[in-house]
Amino acid sequence: MSGWRTHDGQHSDRQPIKRSKDEKLRLLQRLKEEQTAFKPWAAASVKAALSKRIADLEFELAASR
């Protein structure tokens, strides 16, 4: 065994997850719902990270059109 967490044939954690356009749209919708559900005392860094992820997804979707 090589000491890695994954076994032969499994996907590595280092590879991005490939999502279809429909999956990206559902994820975007879910992230926007989470963003609106944040309480006022939520950490600014969490809000910023979520906003960046939403912007990245919107960019990917716009580029794929």
URCOR-V280431 format. One record per helix or strand of 2 or more residues. SS is the DSSP state (A for helix, B for strand). FROM is the first residue (numbers start at 1). LEN is the number of residues. Records with the same first field share a line. If there is no record, write none. Layout:
SS=FROM-LEN, FROM-LEN
//
This chain:
A=21-17, 44-20
//
